[in-house]
Amino acid sequence: MKWQSYITSDEKILAGKPVIKGTRVSVELFMELLSKGWSIEDIRKSYPHLNDEQVLAVFAYLKDCMQTELYFPKRETL
């Protein structure tokens, strides 16, 4: 999947956060909802204009971000 066809960033929309093209649904919002226990089905019900390709593009985008950046888990301090 070529996520670039579905995810964009424009300084005029949500201060440049990556969003699903043609929407104001940010990748950040999508992940926040998932982290709060929402299912993909819940998100699709709340945002019925999203199609399967757009949803898959969010994950493809995040996969590429993880592969191209070096991430280290935050260490807890006592």
C-alpha positions as a Markdown table, in Angstrom:
| # | Residue | x | y | z |
|---|---|---|---|---|
| 1 | Met | 0.0 | 0.0 | 0.0 |
| 2 | Lys | 1.2 | 3.4 | -0.9 |
| 3 | Trp | 0.1 | 5.5 | 2.2 |
| 4 | Gln | 1.2 | 8.7 | 0.5 |
| 5 | Ser | -2.0 | 8.5 | -1.6 |
| 6 | Tyr | -4.0 | 8.8 | 1.6 |
| 7 | Ile | -2.0 | 10.6 | 4.3 |
| 8 | Thr | -0.9 | 14.2 | 4.0 |
| 9 | Ser | 0.4 | 17.1 | 6.0 |
| 10 | Asp | -0.5 | 20.7 | 5.4 |
| 11 | Glu | 0.4 | 23.6 | 7.8 |
| 12 | Lys | -3.1 | 25.0 | 7.2 |
| 13 | Ile | -4.8 | 21.8 | 8.5 |
| 14 | Leu | -4.3 | 20.9 | 12.2 |
| 15 | Ala | -1.0 | 22.8 | 12.3 |
| 16 | Gly | 0.6 | 20.4 | 9.9 |
| 17 | Lys | -0.2 | 17.1 | 11.7 |
| 18 | Pro | -0.5 | 14.1 | 9.4 |
| 19 | Val | -4.1 | 13.6 | 8.4 |
| 20 | Ile | -6.2 | 11.4 | 6.2 |
| 21 | Lys | -6.5 | 13.3 | 2.9 |
| 22 | Gly | -9.7 | 15.2 | 2.5 |
| 23 | Thr | -10.5 | 15.0 | 6.3 |
| 24 | Arg | -9.5 | 16.5 | 9.5 |
| 25 | Val | -8.9 | 13.1 | 11.0 |
| 26 | Ser | -5.3 | 13.0 | 12.2 |
| 27 | Val | -3.2 | 10.0 | 12.5 |
| 28 | Glu | -2.6 | 11.1 | 16.1 |
| 29 | Leu | -6.4 | 11.1 | 16.8 |
| 30 | Phe | -6.8 | 7.7 | 15.2 |
| 31 | Met | -4.1 | 6.2 | 17.4 |
| 32 | Glu | -5.4 | 8.0 | 20.5 |
| 33 | Leu | -8.8 | 6.4 | 20.0 |
| 34 | Leu | -7.2 | 3.0 | 19.6 |
| 35 | Ser | -5.2 | 3.5 | 22.7 |
| 36 | Lys | -8.4 | 4.3 | 24.6 |
| 37 | Gly | -9.9 | 0.9 | 23.6 |
| 38 | Trp | -11.8 | 1.9 | 20.5 |
| 39 | Ser | -12.0 | -0.7 | 17.8 |
| 40 | Ile | -11.6 | 0.0 | 14.1 |
| 41 | Glu | -15.3 | -0.6 | 13.9 |
| 42 | Asp | -16.0 | 2.0 | 16.6 |
| 43 | Ile | -13.8 | 4.5 | 14.7 |
| 44 | Arg | -15.6 | 3.7 | 11.4 |
| 45 | Lys | -19.0 | 4.2 | 13.0 |
| 46 | Ser | -17.9 | 7.6 | 14.3 |
| 47 | Tyr | -16.2 | 8.6 | 11.1 |
| 48 | Pro | -18.3 | 6.8 | 8.4 |
| 49 | His | -16.7 | 8.7 | 5.6 |
| 50 | Leu | -13.4 | 6.8 | 6.1 |
| 51 | Asn | -12.9 | 3.8 | 3.8 |
| 52 | Asp | -10.8 | 0.7 | 4.2 |
| 53 | Glu | -7.9 | 2.0 | 2.2 |
| 54 | Gln | -7.7 | 5.1 | 4.4 |
| 55 | Val | -7.7 | 3.1 | 7.6 |
| 56 | Leu | -5.0 | 0.8 | 6.2 |
| 57 | Ala | -3.0 | 3.8 | 5.1 |
| 58 | Val | -2.7 | 5.0 | 8.7 |
| 59 | Phe | -1.0 | 1.7 | 9.7 |
| 60 | Ala | 1.2 | 1.7 | 6.6 |
| 61 | Tyr | 2.3 | 5.3 | 7.4 |
| 62 | Leu | 3.1 | 4.4 | 11.0 |
| 63 | Lys | 5.0 | 1.3 | 9.9 |
| 64 | Asp | 7.1 | 3.4 | 7.7 |
| 65 | Cys | 7.7 | 6.0 | 10.4 |
| 66 | Met | 8.9 | 3.2 | 12.8 |
| 67 | Gln | 11.2 | 1.8 | 10.2 |
| 68 | Thr | 12.8 | 5.1 | 9.2 |
| 69 | Glu | 13.3 | 6.5 | 12.7 |
| 70 | Leu | 15.2 | 5.1 | 15.6 |
| 71 | Tyr | 13.0 | 4.7 | 18.6 |
| 72 | Phe | 13.9 | 3.8 | 22.1 |
| 73 | Pro | 11.3 | 3.0 | 24.8 |
| 74 | Lys | 11.2 | 5.6 | 27.6 |
| 75 | Arg | 12.9 | 4.2 | 30.7 |
| 76 | Glu | 11.1 | 4.6 | 33.9 |
| 77 | Thr | 13.0 | 6.3 | 36.7 |
| 78 | Leu | 12.5 | 5.5 | 40.3 |
